[in-house]
Amino acid sequence: MKRRLLIAAATLSFVACLGCSTSAVAQDRYCLQGRTWGYPGNCQFASYAQCMATASGTHAYCGINPRYAQARRYREYR
């Protein structure tokens, strides 16, 4: 019985970790950058359109999150 509970807990934690990593990457794909924000900036935007809407009317611009770009480059070379 203890073994079954241990296996169920391990499986549940593994599945939960898979879901967390993908949503975290998608959440911070674009960064609001500029004089006020610095580099990498405010990286909380899932889409370029969201970022540009926030940057509208300011001297800021949007760029890809360096962490996301590095992770993507790493996956391509593996």
N, C-alpha and C positions, 0 to 999 in steps of 0.2 A: 504494500500500500504506500509506504514512504517513497519507494522507488518511482511509482507512477506519479505521485505528486511532484517529485523532483523533476521528472521528465516533462510533465505538463508545464511547470514553472519555467523551465529552461526554454521550451518551445515558445511559450508566450512572450518571454523577454526577447527572444531572437526576432520574432515577428514584429514586436513593438519597435525594436531598433531599426529594422528595415524601413518602416514607415516614417520614422523621425528624420532619418538622413535625407530622404528625397524631398520632404516638405521644407526642410531647412534650406536646402540649396535653392529650391524654387522661390522661396520667400525673398531672398536677398540677391537676386540676379543682377540688378542694376543699381548704380550709386549716383546720388545727386552730388555733383562736384562743383567747385568754384572757389572763389576767394574766401567766402564765409565758411565753407564746409571743409576745405583742404582735400587731402588725398588719403584714403580712397573715398572719403566723404560719408554721406548718409546712405547706407546700403540697406534699405528696407523695402525696396520695390520689386515686385514680381514681374512687371512688364515695363517695357520702354515707354509705353503710353502713360502709365501711372507716373513714372518719373518725370516725363516731360510736362505733364499737367502741373506737377508741383513746382517745376522750374519756371513755368510760364510767368513772365512779368518780372523776373529777377535776372541777375547776371550769372546764374548758375546754368550748368549743362548736365547731361547724363552720360555716364559711361558704364561699361560692363564691370562688374565686381571682379577685382583681381583674383580673389580666392576662387570664384567660379571659373574664370578663364584658366587658371592654373590647374584646377581639377579636371577640366575638360581636356586640356593639353596632355595631362598625365594619362588619361584614359585612352587617348588616341595612339600614344606610343607604346602602350602595353600590349 
